[in-house]
Amino acid sequence: MYWLEFDRYALCMDRTNWKDGGEDINYLAVSVVWQGASIPIAWVCLIKGEGNLTRRSALT
């Protein structure tokens, strides 16, 4: 990510839940915060009940 041109950066972790019919779709993402925007750098689709610390730690 050399093109971002900054010395320090912040990471943001976010989970989102979408509904597709009756099915829940959950994504957990890690993003770099840059100039007021979040740029996703890693993400995973969570299966029901997987939003625990172990899964979050594995993503980071």
C-alpha positions as CSV (number, residue, x, y, z in Angstrom):
1,M,0.0,0.0,0.0
2,Y,2.9,2.3,-0.8
3,W,0.6,4.6,-2.8
4,L,-1.3,5.7,0.4
5,E,1.6,8.0,1.4
6,F,1.3,8.3,5.2
7,D,3.5,7.6,8.2
8,R,0.8,6.4,10.6
9,Y,-2.6,4.9,9.9
10,A,-5.6,3.6,11.8
11,L,-7.3,0.2,11.3
12,C,-11.1,-0.2,11.6
13,M,-12.9,-3.5,12.2
14,D,-16.6,-3.7,11.2
15,R,-19.2,-6.3,10.9
16,T,-22.2,-5.9,8.7
17,N,-25.4,-8.0,8.4
18,W,-27.5,-8.2,5.2
19,K,-30.7,-10.1,4.7
20,D,-31.2,-12.1,1.5
21,G,-34.7,-13.4,1.7
22,G,-34.8,-15.1,5.1
23,E,-31.0,-15.7,5.2
24,D,-28.6,-13.6,7.3
25,I,-25.3,-12.7,5.5
26,N,-22.6,-11.5,7.9
27,Y,-19.2,-10.0,6.9
28,L,-16.4,-9.0,9.1
29,A,-13.9,-6.6,7.6
30,V,-10.7,-4.8,8.5
31,S,-10.1,-1.5,6.8
32,V,-7.4,1.2,6.7
33,V,-8.8,4.6,7.5
34,W,-7.4,7.2,5.0
35,Q,-8.6,10.7,4.4
36,G,-11.9,10.1,6.0
37,A,-12.6,6.9,4.1
38,S,-12.2,3.2,5.0
39,I,-10.4,1.0,2.5
40,P,-11.1,-2.7,3.1
41,I,-7.9,-4.8,3.2
42,A,-9.3,-8.1,4.6
43,W,-12.7,-9.6,5.0
44,V,-14.4,-12.9,5.9
45,C,-18.0,-14.2,5.6
46,L,-19.2,-15.3,9.1
47,I,-21.3,-18.3,9.6
48,K,-24.1,-18.1,12.2
49,G,-22.5,-18.0,15.7
50,E,-18.9,-17.2,14.4
51,G,-18.7,-13.6,15.5
52,N,-16.5,-14.5,18.5
53,L,-13.1,-13.3,19.6
54,T,-11.3,-16.3,18.0
55,R,-12.6,-15.5,14.5
56,R,-11.9,-11.7,14.9
57,S,-8.4,-12.5,16.1
58,A,-7.8,-14.8,13.1
59,L,-8.8,-12.0,10.7
60,T,-6.3,-9.5,12.2
